[in-house]
Amino acid sequence: MTTARHIVALLRSHLEGDQEHFLTVATQLAAHEARQGHGKLATELREIIEAARGKTVHVARRGAGPVPLAQPRGELADLLNARYSDIRLSSMVLNPDLQARLKRVVQEQRQHERLKEHGLNSRRKLLLVGPPGSGKTMTAAALAGELHLPLFTVRYESLIGKMMGETAGRLRLIFDAIAKQRGVYFFDEFDAIGSQRAGPNDVGEIRRVLNSFLQFIEQDEGQSLIVAATNHPELLDRAISRRFDDVIVYGLPDEKIAHGILENRLATFDTSTVDWPRVLEAAVGLGAAELARAADETAKVAVLCNLEGVRTEDFLEAIAERKSHL
């Protein structure tokens, strides 16, 4: 990878406000200069990068950065995974309508106190619907990153209990946490608890769990963002969507979005020799996550083979491999 490509990537990440990606590219540039024998310059770059990262941590500790992360304790520790997210909406390649809707959520969250003064509520209960790999999980992480909030992901293997009443009780613990600790709470594979109450596989316990969830989410008036995602909207109970402020539908990337995802993922590599029409034709049917993985695999080949740029044939092989996993 040439220094010119590093400069392009640095400028792009700076203009998009993606600090973490900016520092990652800067680290790659320092390593590149070291390989070129420019040890003094590489050392200077690393010192600047370390100082920048230290400044970021210092700001966060002063309270000007992310909301403090209170690690779940006791039984709650088995129900929630907690972390901070470095992902931003600028890291995602989205169609204009979807991007506008997510930016609206962020704007309303950032100004929720102002809206509250006028008797208005910000959007904070979202249902994301779409096929696997379309960007739903990344969206939850991006919202947490944009709002500098902790991301809490619900662990279904611990949530669903065998004994009657266990799951509803654990749901109550989660909603108690939602009220006490502001964050983004992510219910992935939401159909596991939101299935139709009159479905063919309906059992009494599932009805009680769903009724509990509907009750908890309707009563919740806290400041946390609740994000639920499903690949199977047809399985959801009809009462679910009415409890959410917004239902956002995702689809597989079109050619333009797919191209943007691949280019964005390979920002620090030369892609000028890639036969994009062939690559994009082969990539039809892949979701955003699979496209990103194909780009990563192609980049690995370039790095391990000491290539300046990525090759079309490596791209096609990576895409074929991803499709074989579907």
C-alpha positions in Angstrom: 0.0 0.0 0.0 1.5 3.4 -1.0 1.7 6.5 1.1 -0.7 8.2 -1.3 -3.4 5.6 -0.5 -2.8 6.2 3.2 -3.3 10.0 2.7 -6.6 9.4 0.8 -7.8 7.1 3.6 -6.7 9.6 6.3 -8.6 12.5 4.6 -11.7 10.3 4.1 -11.9 9.2 7.7 -11.2 12.8 8.9 -14.0 14.3 6.8 -16.4 11.5 7.9 -15.4 12.2 11.6 -14.3 8.6 12.2 -11.6 9.2 14.7 -10.9 5.5 15.3 -10.4 4.7 11.6 -8.2 7.8 11.3 -5.9 6.5 14.0 -5.9 3.0 12.6 -4.8 4.3 9.1 -2.2 6.5 10.8 -0.8 3.4 12.6 -0.6 1.6 9.2 1.2 4.6 7.8 3.7 4.4 10.6 4.3 0.7 10.0 4.7 1.5 6.2 7.4 4.1 6.9 9.2 1.8 9.3 9.4 -0.8 6.5 10.8 1.8 4.2 13.6 2.4 6.6 12.3 5.7 7.9 12.7 4.8 11.5 12.7 8.3 13.0 9.6 9.3 11.1 7.8 6.1 12.1 8.7 6.6 15.8 7.4 10.2 15.6 4.1 9.1 14.1 3.6 6.4 16.7 4.2 8.9 19.5 1.6 11.3 18.0 -0.9 8.4 17.7 -0.3 7.2 21.3 -0.7 10.8 22.5 -4.0 11.1 20.6 -5.3 7.9 22.0 -4.3 8.9 25.5 -6.1 12.2 25.1 -9.3 10.4 24.0 -9.2 8.2 27.1 -8.5 11.3 29.3 -11.5 13.1 27.9 -13.7 10.1 28.5 -12.6 9.9 32.2 -13.4 13.6 32.7 -17.0 12.8 31.8 -17.0 14.7 28.5 -17.0 11.5 26.6 -19.2 8.3 26.7 -21.7 7.6 29.4 -19.9 5.6 32.1 -20.3 1.9 31.6 -21.7 0.0 34.6 -20.9 -3.6 34.1 -23.9 -5.8 34.8 -23.6 -7.8 38.0 -25.2 -10.8 39.6 -27.8 -12.6 37.5 -27.8 -9.6 35.1 -24.2 -10.4 34.1 -25.4 -13.6 32.5 -28.2 -11.7 30.6 -26.3 -8.8 29.0 -23.0 -8.3 27.2 -21.8 -4.8 27.8 -19.2 -2.8 25.7 -18.5 0.5 24.1 -18.7 0.8 20.3 -16.3 2.5 17.9 -18.7 2.2 15.0 -20.3 5.3 13.6 -23.0 5.8 11.0 -20.3 7.1 8.7 -18.8 3.6 8.8 -21.9 2.2 7.1 -22.9 2.5 3.5 -26.6 3.0 3.5 -29.3 4.1 1.0 -30.3 7.7 1.5 -33.7 6.9 3.0 -32.3 4.5 5.6 -29.5 6.9 6.4 -31.9 9.8 6.9 -34.1 7.8 9.3 -31.2 6.7 11.4 -29.7 10.2 11.5 -33.2 11.4 12.7 -33.0 9.0 15.6 -29.6 10.3 16.6 -30.7 13.9 16.3 -33.7 13.3 18.4 -31.7 11.4 21.0 -29.1 14.2 21.2 -31.8 16.8 21.8 -34.2 14.7 23.9 -34.2 17.2 26.7 -35.2 20.0 24.3 -38.0 17.9 22.9 -39.2 17.0 26.4 -39.5 20.7 27.3 -42.2 20.9 24.5 -44.0 17.8 25.7 -42.5 15.7 22.9 -40.8 12.3 23.1 -37.7 11.3 21.1 -37.6 8.1 19.1 -36.0 5.5 21.3 -37.8 2.2 20.6 -36.8 0.8 17.3 -37.6 -2.5 15.4 -35.2 -3.4 12.7 -36.4 -5.8 10.0 -34.5 -7.4 7.2 -32.5 -10.4 5.9 -29.3 -11.7 7.7 -26.3 -9.6 7.1 -28.2 -6.5 6.0 -26.7 -4.2 8.7 -29.1 -4.5 11.7 -26.6 -5.5 14.3 -24.1 -2.9 13.0 -26.8 -0.3 13.2 -27.3 -0.9 16.9 -23.5 -0.6 17.4 -23.4 2.6 15.3 -26.2 4.2 17.3 -24.4 3.4 20.5 -21.2 4.9 19.0 -22.9 8.0 17.7 -24.5 8.7 21.1 -21.5 7.7 23.2 -23.7 5.2 25.1 -22.8 1.7 26.3 -24.1 -1.1 24.1 -25.9 -3.9 26.0 -26.7 -7.0 24.0 -29.3 -9.4 25.4 -28.0 -13.0 25.7 -30.9 -15.3 24.7 -29.2 -18.5 25.9 -29.4 -17.1 29.4 -32.7 -15.3 29.0 -34.9 -18.2 28.0 -35.5 -20.4 31.0 -36.9 -23.9 31.3 -39.1 -23.3 34.4 -42.4 -21.4 34.2 -42.0 -17.8 34.9 -38.2 -17.7 34.7 -37.9 -15.9 31.4 -40.5 -13.2 32.4 -38.6 -12.6 35.6 -35.3 -12.2 33.7 -37.0 -9.8 31.3 -38.0 -7.7 34.3 -34.3 -7.6 35.4 -33.3 -6.3 31.9 -36.0 -3.6 31.9 -35.0 -2.6 35.4 -31.5 -2.1 34.0 -32.9 -0.2 31.0 -34.5 2.3 33.4 -31.4 2.7 35.6 -28.5 2.6 33.2 -28.8 4.7 30.1 -27.5 2.8 27.0 -28.5 1.1 23.8 -30.1 -2.3 24.6 -30.1 -4.7 21.7 -32.5 -7.6 21.4 -31.2 -9.5 18.4 -33.2 -12.4 16.9 -36.2 -10.8 18.5 -38.7 -13.3 17.1 -37.4 -15.7 19.9 -39.6 -13.8 22.3 -41.9 -11.9 20.0 -43.5 -14.8 18.2 -47.2 -14.8 17.4 -49.3 -15.8 20.4 -51.7 -17.8 18.2 -49.0 -19.5 16.2 -49.0 -23.3 15.5 -46.1 -23.8 18.1 -47.6 -21.6 20.7 -47.3 -22.7 24.3 -48.4 -21.0 27.5 -44.9 -19.9 28.6 -44.3 -18.1 25.3 -47.5 -16.2 25.6 -46.5 -15.1 29.1 -43.1 -14.0 27.9 -44.5 -12.0 25.1 -47.2 -10.4 27.3 -44.5 -9.5 29.8 -42.3 -7.9 27.1 -45.3 -5.9 25.7 -46.1 -4.7 29.2 -42.5 -3.8 30.1 -41.8 -1.9 26.9 -45.1 0.0 27.1 -44.4 1.0 30.6 -40.8 2.0 30.0 -40.3 5.8 30.1 -36.6 6.0 30.6 -33.9 7.5 28.4 -32.3 4.3 27.1 -32.6 3.3 23.4 -34.2 -0.1 22.9 -33.4 -1.8 19.6 -34.9 -5.1 18.5 -34.0 -6.9 15.3 -35.5 -9.8 13.4 -34.9 -11.7 10.2 -38.4 -13.1 10.3 -41.0 -10.3 10.6 -43.7 -12.8 9.6 -43.3 -14.6 12.9 -43.8 -11.5 15.0 -47.1 -10.9 16.9 -49.2 -8.1 15.4 -49.2 -6.2 18.7 -45.4 -5.8 18.6 -45.0 -3.1 16.0 -47.4 -0.8 17.8 -45.1 -0.8 20.9 -42.1 0.6 18.8 -41.6 4.2 17.8 -40.2 3.3 14.4 -40.1 0.1 12.3 -37.1 0.3 9.9 -36.9 -2.2 7.0 -33.5 -3.3 5.6 -32.9 -5.0 2.3 -29.9 -6.5 0.5 -27.5 -3.9 -0.9 -28.1 -2.8 -4.5 -25.1 -2.5 -6.9 -24.3 1.1 -5.8 -24.4 0.3 -2.1 -22.4 -2.9 -2.6 -19.7 -1.0 -4.4 -19.6 1.6 -1.7 -19.3 -1.1 1.1 -16.4 -2.8 -0.7 -14.6 0.4 -1.5 -15.1 1.7 2.0 -13.7 -1.5 3.5 -10.7 -1.3 1.2 -10.0 2.4 1.6 -6.3 1.8 2.3 -5.7 -0.4 -0.7 -5.3 0.3 -4.4 -8.4 -0.9 -6.2 -7.8 0.7 -9.5 -7.2 -2.6 -11.3 -10.3 -4.3 -10.0 -12.9 -5.3 -12.6 -15.8 -3.9 -10.7 -18.6 -5.0 -13.1 -17.4 -8.7 -12.7 -17.1 -8.3 -8.9 -20.4 -6.6 -8.4 -22.2 -9.1 -10.6 -20.7 -12.0 -8.6 -21.6 -10.3 -5.3 -25.4 -10.1 -6.0 -27.3 -11.7 -3.2 -24.7 -11.0 -0.4 -25.7 -8.9 2.5 -23.5 -6.0 3.9 -21.8 -8.2 6.5 -20.8 -10.9 3.9 -19.6 -8.2 1.5 -17.4 -6.8 4.3 -16.0 -10.2 5.0 -15.3 -10.8 1.3 -13.4 -7.5 1.2 -11.4 -8.4 4.3 -10.4 -11.8 2.8 -9.3 -10.1 -0.4 -7.3 -7.6 1.6 -5.5 -10.4 3.5 -4.4 -11.9 0.3 -2.9 -8.6 -0.8 -1.1 -8.1 2.5 0.3 -11.7 2.6 1.4 -11.6 -1.0 3.0 -8.1 -0.6 0.8 -6.6 -3.3 0.2 -2.9 -3.6 -3.5 -3.4 -4.5 -6.2 -6.1 -4.5 -6.8 -8.4 -7.5 -10.1 -9.2 -9.2 -9.5 -13.0 -9.1 -8.9 -12.9 -5.3 -12.1 -10.9 -5.0 -14.1 -13.4 -6.9 -12.7 -16.3 -4.9 -13.6 -14.6 -1.7 -17.1 -13.8 -2.8 -17.6 -17.4 -4.0 -16.4 -18.6 -0.6 -18.9 -16.3 1.2 -21.7 -17.5 -0.9 -20.9 -21.1 -0.1 -21.6 -20.4 3.5 -25.1 -19.1 2.9 
